[in-house]
Amino acid sequence: MSGSGPKIVKTIVAQAPLSSGPLTEAGRMVELYRAQQAALPPIPVSVAPSAAKPTSARVRMARQQAALGVRLALEGRLAPAINRLQQATELDPTVASVHHDLGLALIRAGRLDEAIQALGRAIRLDPNLTSAHLHLATTFEHLARESDAQASYEAVVRLDPTQHHIHACLGKIHIATGRTARAEASFRTAAVVAAEAGSPRAGIYEAHAEVIGGRSAKAKDLLRAVIADHPANGEAHVALGQILAEAGQSQDAAAHFERGIALDPGMVAAWYQFATSTKFTAGHGDYVARMEASLQRSDLTPPQRRSVHFALGKAYDDLGDYAAAIRHLDEANQLRGVQRRMDQELLARQTSHVIATTPPGFLDRRPDLGASDPTPILIVGMPRSGTTLVEQILSCHPDVAAGGELSFWRERNRSGLQVFGADTNADDAARLANAYLSVLRSISPDAARVTDKMPFNFAHLGVIRQLFPRATIVHCRRNPIDTCLSNYATNFQIAYDFAADRGSLVAFYRQYQRLMAHWRDVLPPDRFIEVDYEALVADPEPLSRALVATCGLDWNDACLAPHKNQRMVGTASLWQVRQPIYQTSVERWRRYEPWLGELRELLNDPEHETLANPS
């Protein structure tokens, strides 16, 4: 239990600071660890639902069904396994471990919402069931439910603070939610705990902390030290490859990805990172063959198999074999689609709700709620519409810092996409505004402007504009079919439910169009600019100048060379943004015309005609 603290605390207090290497500030780490433990909320203790005590016969039958269900699951026969485990929980609903095993089988079957319910029942029966908290956390994280994932990971840490990888998972969530200081602290705590366990991951975690703190050069040195001491550590090679890729060193990154995969078969998903760092040519045939061969492995998890299919889709696209590319992309998206399907009717209702609650003049209801701070630059649009390029251009300006994709508004506005009404408490609104500014200031305390390029903030522009009337809003647009195809071909880290099939992509795009047409009508035109990707890559300077002017800044020539921007880029566009602005992605859809399917509906879209032929 967490009350006694991990062995690492006692060991470091009793000994001198650790010897030379990444962890030399032992005393600071101990205090950091204690502070983090003290800050964690207690695990909620729930009372199991009341139920009549099952008869001994039902208990016996339940055990038989549960044992059979586990055996079937181990054999990979998930449908009958789930059926048996469900029968066991009906016969005897009081056994936490059976609900837990049912949850795991449902996860493996991609039935994530049902898995959450099963794991939740297990935790209600046994709040100290660490594995249930852990699998619930990873499921929440996969569904981009960061707050729920954080709470579950924190429960795991409470129960077993020696699991260094859980501290690292918390660090990842803090990054996604824009809490960089807490992210760095979590990775440093992970490093301390891993060092006590004698794990080489200590240096890997410390490197992640250095990257978060903006010290990527030190992070590279740390990882190279891990590799020197543990040359067969594939994870360290992949971690170094990711840092190199985000820094624009694609060739070196690809070499480390390849080496990591060769050393550790568990790193097979890194083929996708290799692919996004590589422009495939005929000389890469051996790599393509190795990726194809890896798909014959029977031990691949669905996410690993999906990553390899996406990697091969990228490779064959580069090689001009579009039939092979779409075949692998279809396979990848079938695996992605198993996880979650988009509820098109619900999305339409949500969009209608936003439009209905933000009529013309809604900003005049409470003009007193707005903060005068002009710091935020919101870059919105569909994923893969040019948002990273726009952020790269703007962050070349000396007065602009890049925040990347922050989940702040999504996390605080899950329930109903509400805007502020006449009865809104001004203090509550001020607290929300200050919380957002605190996130931006943690990224750069001194920058005049900080970008937030979470594309889906287009759903929250009513709230954002109400709170920040001087914020700049940049809407990125791209040819609808090119946009949707690019989403279809991208292995997003988050399970976007709209990206897995062509019909859902069209439905999501339609609702996005509805909402942006609405904002175009009701938001003031000042500090709002729309940037068409095709026009931007055809003639960058006019739109770049307009972008900078809309942000209220003086022009700087550095904005004309975004590929020279040295900032770390962690999105799917990390290879593209290191290249001089190019037009080869314009009308990419024509290569895939025989396989467009439902995307053909967008051929008749007025936006398609406008963006396909920019004037």
C-alpha positions in Angstrom: 0.0 0.0 0.0 1.1 3.6 -0.6 1.1 4.6 3.0 4.4 2.9 3.7 6.1 4.3 0.6 8.2 2.4 -1.9 11.6 1.0 -1.0 13.3 3.7 -3.2 12.5 6.4 -0.7 14.1 4.6 2.3 17.1 3.5 0.2 17.9 7.0 -1.2 17.4 8.7 2.2 19.9 6.2 3.8 22.5 6.4 1.1 24.6 9.1 -0.5 23.2 10.6 -3.8 23.4 8.3 -6.7 26.6 8.2 -8.7 27.2 9.9 -12.0 24.4 9.5 -14.6 21.0 10.8 -15.2 19.8 10.6 -11.6 22.1 12.7 -9.4 19.6 14.8 -7.6 18.3 12.1 -5.3 17.1 14.4 -2.5 15.0 16.5 -4.9 13.6 13.3 -6.4 12.6 12.0 -3.0 10.8 15.2 -2.2 9.2 15.2 -5.6 8.0 11.6 -5.0 6.5 12.5 -1.6 4.8 15.6 -3.0 3.2 13.6 -5.8 2.0 10.9 -3.4 0.5 13.5 -1.1 -1.3 15.2 -4.0 -3.0 12.0 -5.2 -6.7 11.7 -4.2 -7.7 8.8 -2.1 -9.1 5.8 -3.9 -12.9 5.9 -3.6 -14.3 3.0 -1.7 -17.6 1.9 -3.1 -20.0 -0.6 -1.7 -20.8 -3.5 -3.9 -24.4 -3.6 -5.2 -26.7 -5.4 -2.9 -27.8 -8.8 -4.3 -29.2 -12.0 -2.9 -26.4 -14.4 -1.9 -26.2 -17.0 -4.6 -26.9 -20.6 -3.8 -24.0 -23.0 -3.5 -25.2 -24.7 -6.8 -25.1 -21.3 -8.6 -21.7 -20.5 -7.2 -20.3 -23.9 -8.4 -21.8 -23.4 -11.9 -20.5 -19.8 -12.0 -16.9 -21.1 -11.2 -17.2 -23.7 -14.0 -18.4 -21.1 -16.5 -15.7 -18.6 -15.5 -12.9 -21.2 -15.8 -14.2 -22.2 -19.2 -14.4 -18.6 -20.3 -10.8 -17.9 -19.2 -9.6 -21.0 -21.1 -11.5 -19.9 -24.3 -10.1 -16.4 -24.0 -6.5 -17.8 -23.7 -7.2 -19.8 -26.9 -8.3 -16.6 -28.7 -11.9 -17.7 -28.9 -13.3 -14.4 -27.6 -17.0 -14.6 -28.5 -17.7 -17.9 -26.6 -15.3 -16.7 -23.9 -17.3 -13.5 -23.3 -20.5 -15.5 -23.4 -19.3 -17.9 -20.7 -17.9 -15.1 -18.5 -21.2 -13.2 -18.8 -23.1 -16.3 -17.7 -20.7 -16.6 -14.7 -21.4 -13.0 -13.6 -25.1 -13.6 -13.9 -25.0 -16.8 -11.8 -22.8 -15.2 -9.2 -22.4 -11.4 -9.5 -20.3 -11.1 -6.3 -16.9 -12.2 -7.6 -14.7 -9.3 -8.7 -12.1 -11.4 -10.5 -14.8 -12.7 -12.9 -16.0 -9.2 -13.8 -12.3 -8.3 -14.3 -11.7 -11.3 -16.6 -14.8 -10.4 -18.6 -13.5 -6.8 -18.9 -10.2 -8.1 -20.3 -11.9 -10.3 -22.9 -14.2 -7.4 -23.9 -11.1 -5.2 -24.4 -9.5 -7.9 -26.6 -12.7 -8.1 -28.6 -12.7 -4.3 -29.1 -15.9 -3.8 -27.1 -14.5 -1.0 -25.0 -17.6 0.6 -23.6 -18.8 -2.8 -22.3 -15.3 -3.5 -20.9 -15.4 -0.2 -19.0 -18.7 -1.3 -17.4 -17.3 -4.8 -16.5 -14.1 -3.4 -15.0 -16.1 -0.8 -13.1 -18.2 -3.6 -11.5 -15.0 -5.4 -10.5 -13.7 -2.3 -8.8 -16.9 -1.7 -7.0 -16.6 -5.2 -5.6 -12.9 -4.9 -4.8 -11.5 -1.3 -4.8 -8.0 -2.7 -4.3 -8.0 -4.8 -7.5 -4.9 -3.1 -9.1 -5.2 -4.8 -12.4 -8.8 -3.6 -12.9 -7.7 0.0 -12.3 -4.8 -0.5 -14.7 -6.9 -1.9 -17.6 -9.6 0.7 -17.0 -6.9 3.4 -17.2 -5.5 2.1 -20.5 -9.0 1.8 -22.0 -9.9 5.3 -21.0 -6.6 6.6 -22.4 -7.2 4.8 -25.7 -10.6 6.6 -25.9 -9.0 10.0 -25.2 -10.8 10.2 -21.8 -7.8 11.7 -20.2 -9.4 12.8 -16.9 -10.8 9.3 -16.3 -7.6 7.7 -17.3 -5.7 9.9 -14.9 -8.0 9.0 -12.0 -7.5 5.3 -12.7 -3.7 5.5 -13.1 -3.6 7.4 -9.8 -5.5 4.6 -8.2 -2.9 2.2 -9.4 -0.1 4.3 -8.0 -1.9 4.5 -4.7 -2.1 0.7 -4.6 1.4 0.0 -5.9 3.7 3.0 -6.2 6.6 0.8 -7.4 5.2 0.5 -10.9 7.4 3.0 -12.7 5.6 2.7 -16.0 2.4 3.9 -14.4 4.1 7.1 -13.4 5.2 7.4 -17.0 1.7 6.9 -18.2 0.6 9.8 -15.9 3.3 11.9 -17.5 1.9 11.1 -20.9 -1.6 12.2 -19.8 -0.2 15.4 -18.3 1.4 16.2 -21.6 -1.8 15.6 -23.5 -3.7 18.0 -21.1 -1.1 20.7 -21.3 0.2 20.3 -17.7 3.9 20.3 -18.6 5.3 20.8 -15.1 3.3 17.9 -13.8 4.3 15.8 -16.8 8.0 16.4 -16.2 7.6 15.6 -12.5 5.8 12.3 -13.3 8.6 11.2 -15.6 11.2 12.1 -13.1 9.4 10.1 -10.4 9.2 7.2 -12.9 12.9 7.5 -13.3 13.6 7.3 -9.6 11.3 4.2 -9.1 12.8 2.5 -12.2 16.4 3.1 -10.9 15.5 1.4 -7.7 14.3 -1.6 -9.7 17.5 -1.6 -11.6 15.7 -1.0 -14.9 17.4 0.8 -17.8 14.1 2.6 -18.3 15.3 5.0 -15.7 17.4 6.8 -18.3 14.6 6.6 -20.8 12.1 8.3 -18.4 14.7 10.9 -17.5 15.1 11.6 -21.2 11.4 12.1 -21.6 11.5 14.6 -18.7 14.3 16.5 -20.4 12.4 16.7 -23.7 9.4 18.1 -21.8 11.6 20.7 -20.2 12.9 21.8 -23.6 16.3 20.1 -23.2 16.2 17.7 -26.2 20.0 17.7 -26.5 20.4 16.4 -23.0 17.6 13.8 -23.7 19.6 12.5 -26.7 22.7 12.2 -24.5 20.8 10.3 -21.9 19.4 7.8 -24.4 22.7 7.3 -26.1 24.1 6.5 -22.6 21.4 3.9 -22.1 22.2 2.4 -25.5 25.9 2.4 -24.7 25.3 0.5 -21.4 22.5 -1.7 -22.8 23.1 -2.0 -26.6 20.4 -4.6 -27.0 17.7 -2.3 -25.5 15.3 -1.8 -28.4 13.0 0.5 -26.4 15.9 3.0 -25.9 16.5 3.0 -29.7 12.9 3.6 -30.4 12.7 6.4 -27.8 15.8 8.1 -29.3 14.3 7.7 -32.8 11.2 9.5 -31.7 13.1 12.4 -30.3 15.2 12.6 -33.5 12.1 12.5 -35.6 10.4 15.2 -33.7 13.6 17.3 -34.1 13.6 16.8 -37.8 16.5 14.3 -38.0 14.4 11.8 -40.0 17.3 9.7 -41.5 18.9 9.1 -38.1 15.5 8.5 -36.5 14.6 5.9 -39.1 17.9 4.1 -38.3 17.1 3.9 -34.6 13.5 2.8 -35.2 14.8 0.0 -37.5 17.4 -1.0 -34.9 14.9 -1.1 -32.1 12.6 -3.3 -34.1 15.4 -5.7 -34.9 16.4 -5.9 -31.3 13.0 -6.3 -29.7 10.1 -8.0 -31.5 7.8 -6.2 -29.1 8.7 -2.9 -30.8 7.0 -4.0 -34.1 4.5 -1.1 -33.9 7.5 1.2 -34.4 7.4 0.3 -38.1 4.8 3.1 -38.4 7.2 5.6 -36.9 9.8 4.3 -39.3 7.4 4.8 -42.2 6.5 8.4 -41.2 10.2 9.2 -41.0 11.0 7.7 -44.4 10.3 8.5 -48.0 10.2 5.0 -49.5 11.9 4.3 -52.8 12.7 1.2 -54.8 15.8 0.8 -52.6 13.6 0.2 -49.5 12.3 -3.2 -50.7 13.9 -5.1 -47.9 12.1 -3.0 -45.3 8.8 -3.5 -47.0 9.4 -7.2 -47.1 10.2 -7.3 -43.4 7.0 -5.4 -42.6 5.0 -7.8 -44.7 6.6 -10.7 -43.0 5.8 -9.3 -39.5 2.1 -9.6 -40.3 2.5 -13.4 -40.4 3.3 -13.4 -36.7 0.5 -15.0 -34.6 1.5 -13.1 -31.5 0.7 -9.6 -32.7 -1.8 -7.6 -30.7 -4.5 -5.8 -32.8 -2.8 -2.4 -32.2 0.5 -3.8 -33.3 -1.0 -5.3 -36.4 -2.9 -2.1 -37.2 0.4 -0.1 -36.9 2.2 -2.4 -39.4 -0.7 -2.1 -41.9 -0.7 1.7 -41.7 3.1 1.6 -42.2 2.7 -0.5 -45.3 0.0 1.8 -46.6 2.4 4.7 -46.3 5.2 2.7 -48.0 3.1 1.6 -50.9 1.7 5.1 -51.4 5.3 6.4 -51.6 6.1 3.7 -54.1 3.1 4.5 -56.3 1.4 1.1 -55.7 -2.0 2.6 -54.7 -3.9 -0.7 -54.9 -1.6 -2.3 -52.3 -1.7 0.9 -50.2 -5.4 1.0 -50.0 -5.6 -2.7 -49.3 -3.4 -2.2 -46.2 -5.2 1.0 -45.2 -8.5 -0.9 -45.3 -7.1 -3.7 -43.2 -5.7 -1.1 -40.7 -9.0 0.7 -40.5 -11.0 -2.5 -40.0 -8.8 -3.1 -36.9 -9.3 0.6 -35.8 -13.1 0.3 -36.4 -13.4 -2.7 -34.1 -12.6 -0.4 -31.1 -15.5 2.1 -31.5 -18.1 3.2 -34.1 -19.3 6.7 -34.4 -22.8 7.5 -33.4 -23.8 9.7 -36.4 -27.2 10.7 -35.0 -25.7 11.7 -31.6 -23.1 13.8 -33.4 -25.8 15.6 -35.5 -27.8 16.3 -32.3 -24.7 17.7 -30.5 -24.0 19.9 -33.5 -27.6 21.2 -33.6 -27.4 21.8 -29.8 -24.3 24.0 -30.2 -25.9 26.0 -33.1 -29.1 26.5 -31.2 -27.4 27.7 -28.0 -25.2 30.2 -29.9 -27.5 32.3 -32.0 -26.5 35.6 -33.5 -25.8 38.0 -30.7 -25.1 35.4 -28.1 -21.8 37.1 -27.3 -23.7 40.2 -26.1 -25.5 38.2 -23.3 -22.6 38.5 -20.9 -19.9 40.9 -22.3 -18.5 41.1 -18.8 -17.2 37.5 -18.9 -14.5 38.2 -21.4 -10.8 38.4 -20.5 -8.7 41.0 -22.3 -5.7 38.8 -22.7 -4.8 38.3 -26.4 -2.4 35.4 -25.8 -4.4 32.5 -27.2 -4.1 31.6 -30.9 -6.7 28.8 -31.6 -5.8 26.8 -34.8 -8.8 24.7 -35.7 -10.2 22.5 -38.5 -10.3 18.9 -39.5 -7.2 16.8 -38.6 -4.8 16.7 -41.5 -6.0 20.0 -42.9 -2.8 22.0 -42.5 -3.0 22.9 -38.8 0.6 21.8 -38.1 1.9 23.8 -41.1 0.1 26.9 -39.9 1.4 26.5 -36.3 4.9 26.0 -37.8 4.6 29.2 -39.7 3.4 31.2 -36.8 5.8 29.8 -34.2 8.7 30.9 -36.4 7.8 34.4 -35.2 9.9 35.4 -32.2 6.8 36.5 -30.2 4.8 33.2 -30.7 5.3 29.9 -28.9 3.9 26.6 -30.1 1.6 24.8 -27.7 0.7 21.9 -29.9 -2.6 20.0 -29.4 -4.0 20.8 -26.0 -7.0 18.9 -24.7 -8.0 21.7 -22.3 -11.4 22.6 -23.8 -12.3 19.0 -24.6 -11.7 17.9 -21.1 -13.7 20.7 -19.6 -16.6 20.7 -22.0 -17.4 17.0 -22.4 -20.9 17.0 -21.1 -22.8 19.3 -23.4 -20.7 21.9 -25.3 -22.5 24.6 -23.3 -21.9 28.4 -23.6 -22.4 30.9 -20.9 -25.8 32.1 -20.1 -27.3 35.0 -18.2 -27.0 33.2 -14.9 -23.3 32.3 -15.3 -21.2 33.2 -12.3 -18.5 35.6 -13.4 -16.1 34.1 -10.9 -16.5 30.7 -12.4 -15.8 32.1 -15.9 -12.7 33.9 -14.6 -11.4 30.7 -13.0 -11.8 28.9 -16.3 -10.1 31.6 -18.3 -7.2 31.8 -15.8 -6.8 28.0 -15.8 -6.4 28.1 -19.6 -4.0 31.0 -19.4 -2.0 29.0 -16.8 -1.6 26.2 -19.3 -0.4 28.5 -22.0 2.0 30.3 -19.6 3.4 26.9 -18.6 4.4 26.5 -22.3 6.0 29.9 -22.5 5.9 32.5 -19.7 7.1 35.3 -21.9 5.6 34.8 -25.4 3.1 37.4 -26.6 1.1 34.6 -28.2 0.8 30.9 -27.6 -0.8 28.5 -30.1 -3.3 25.7 -29.3 -3.7 23.6 -32.4 -6.2 21.1 -31.1 -8.2 20.7 -34.3 -11.4 19.8 -32.5 -11.6 23.1 -30.7 -13.9 24.1 -33.6 -16.6 22.6 -31.4 -15.9 25.0 -28.6 -15.4 28.3 -30.3 -18.5 29.8 -28.7 -17.1 29.3 -25.2 -13.6 30.3 -26.2 -14.7 33.5 -28.0 -16.9 34.4 -25.0 -14.0 34.1 -22.6 -11.3 35.5 -24.9 -12.7 38.1 -27.2 -9.2 39.1 -28.2 -8.0 35.5 -29.0 -7.1 34.8 -32.6 -9.0 32.0 -34.3 -7.4 30.4 -37.4 -9.6 28.0 -39.4 -7.6 25.6 -41.6 -9.4 24.2 -44.7 -8.3 21.6 -47.2 -10.0 19.8 -50.1 -12.6 17.6 -48.4 -11.6 14.4 -50.1 -7.9 14.9 -49.5 -8.7 15.7 -45.9 -10.8 12.6 -45.3 -8.3 10.3 -47.2 -5.5 11.7 -45.1 -7.4 10.9 -41.9 -8.1 7.4 -43.2 -4.4 6.9 -43.8 -3.2 8.2 -40.4 -2.6 5.9 -37.4 -3.7 8.4 -34.8 -2.6 7.8 -31.2 -6.2 8.5 -30.1 -9.1 6.3 -31.2 -11.0 8.8 -33.3 -14.3 7.0 -34.0 -15.0 8.9 -37.2 -11.8 7.9 -39.0 -12.2 4.2 -39.4 -14.6 4.1 -42.4 -15.5 6.2 -45.3 -19.1 6.7 -44.4 -18.3 8.0 -40.9 -15.7 10.3 -42.3 -18.3 11.9 -44.6 -20.8 12.2 -41.8 -18.3 13.8 -39.4 -17.1 16.1 -42.2 -20.7 17.3 -42.8 -21.2 18.2 -39.2 -17.9 20.0 -39.0 -18.9 22.0 -42.1 -22.3 22.9 -40.4 -20.6 24.1 -37.3 -17.9 26.2 -39.1 -20.6 27.7 -41.3 -22.4 28.7 -38.1 -19.3 30.3 -36.5 -18.6 32.1 -39.8 -22.1 33.7 -39.4 -22.1 34.5 -35.6 -18.5 35.2 -34.6 -17.1 38.7 -35.1 -14.8 38.7 -38.2 -11.9 40.5 -36.4 -9.2 38.1 -35.2 -10.8 35.3 -37.3 -9.0 34.1 -40.4 -9.6 31.1 -42.7 -6.6 29.6 -44.4 -7.0 27.3 -47.4 -4.2 24.7 -47.5 -4.1 24.7 -51.3 -3.7 28.5 -51.5 -1.1 28.5 -48.7 1.2 25.9 -50.4 0.8 27.5 -53.8 1.8 31.0 -52.6 2.8 31.0 -49.0 3.8 34.7 -48.4 0.4 36.5 -48.8 -1.4 34.1 -46.4 1.5 34.0 -44.0 1.5 37.8 -43.8 -2.2 37.8 -43.3 -1.9 35.2 -40.5 0.7 37.3 -38.6 -1.3 40.5 -39.0 -4.5 38.8 -37.8 -2.6 37.8 -34.6 -1.8 41.5 -34.0 1.9 41.1 -34.6 4.4 42.8 -36.8 5.8 40.8 -39.8 8.9 38.7 -39.4 10.7 37.1 -42.4 11.4 33.9 -40.4 7.7 33.0 -41.0 8.6 32.3 -44.7 10.8 29.4 -43.8 8.7 27.1 -41.5 10.8 24.0 -42.4 13.8 25.7 -40.6 11.8 25.9 -37.4 13.8 23.9 -34.8 10.9 23.2 -32.4 9.9 19.6 -31.6 6.9 18.4 -33.6 5.0 15.5 -32.2 2.1 15.1 -34.6 1.5 12.9 -37.6 3.0 15.7 -39.8 6.4 15.6 -38.2 8.2 14.6 -41.5 6.3 16.9 -43.8 6.9 20.1 -41.7 10.6 19.6 -42.0 10.4 19.9 -45.8 10.1 23.2 -47.8 6.5 23.9 -48.5 5.3 21.6 -51.3 2.2 21.0 -53.3 2.4 17.2 -53.8 -0.4 16.6 -51.4 -2.9 18.7 -53.4 -5.5 16.5 -55.1 -3.9 13.4 -53.7 -7.3 11.8 -53.8 -7.1 11.2 -57.6 -4.6 8.4 -57.0 -7.3 6.6 -55.1 -10.3 7.4 -57.2 -11.2 3.7 -57.9 -11.5 3.2 -54.1 -13.3 6.3 -52.9 -16.5 4.6 -52.0 -18.7 7.0 -49.9 -16.1 9.7 -50.2 -17.5 10.3 -53.7 -20.3 12.2 -52.1 -17.8 15.0 -51.4 -17.0 15.4 -55.1 -20.1 17.5 -55.5 -19.4 19.6 -52.4 -19.0 23.3 -53.2 -16.0 23.4 -50.9 -14.4 20.7 -53.0 -14.7 22.8 -56.1 -13.4 25.9 -54.4 -10.4 24.3 -52.8 -9.6 22.1 -55.8 -9.3 25.3 -58.0 -8.1 28.1 -55.7 -8.1 31.5 -57.5 
